[in-house]
């Protein structure tokens, strides 16, 4: 079994209103989740935590979903 690690990935997006911008995601082997955040430092911290805790790739999507939910203030006005 290969000892793969999670890696930060960057993708450039184009928007008519905002032009070019970079979004960051995570890759583990052939699995990736792109466009998690525009905040590189936050995604780098997430990658570091996933590697430090040896997160199984089976839980990658759940971990990212939890990260997005905790990072978002979308619902804060309803609480």
N, C-alpha and C positions, 0 to 999 in steps of 0.2 A: 504494500500500500504506500502510495506517495504521500509525503508530508507536505501538503499544499497549504498555503496561507491565503488569507483574504488580502485583496489588493484594492487600492483606490483606482478608479477609472474616471477619466474626464471625457465629456462629449460636448461638442459645440452645437448649439441650437441657433436657429434663425427665426426671428419674430418680426413681423412688419412694423409693429409699434416700437419695439425696443432694440431691434437690430440683432447682432450676434451676441451671444452670452454662453457661458460655460456652466454645465451642470455636472454634478459628481455622483458616482455610484460605486458599487462594490462588485468585485469578481472573485470567484473561487473556482479555479479550474475552468471548466467550460460553462459554468453557471454564472450569470451576472444579473444584477438589478441596476438598471441605469436610471438616471434622472431622479435621484433621491433628494438632492438639495443643491442650491447654488452656493451654499456655505461650505467651502473646502475644509476648513478646520473642523467643523462639526462631523463631517463624514470621515475625516482622518481619525478623529477620536473614536468614532464607532468602529472603524476597521481595527484600530489598536486594541480596543476592548474585546472584539470578537476573536482576535488572535491570542490575546493574553489569557482568555478563558477557554481557549481551544473549542470554540463553538462548533458543533457538528453542522455540516452543510445542510443537513435535513431541517435545521431550525433557522437557516439564513433568512428566509422570507418572513417568518414570524418576528424575528429580531428587528428587521428593517421596518415592518409595519408598526411595531411598538415604538421604535425610534421616531417615526413620522408622527404618530399619535401624541407622543409626549412633547415633541418639538413644536407642534402646531398649536396656535392659540385660536384656531377656528371656532371651537365650541366654547371658549371661555366666556363669551358674552351671554351664553345661555345658561350658565351655571350660577 
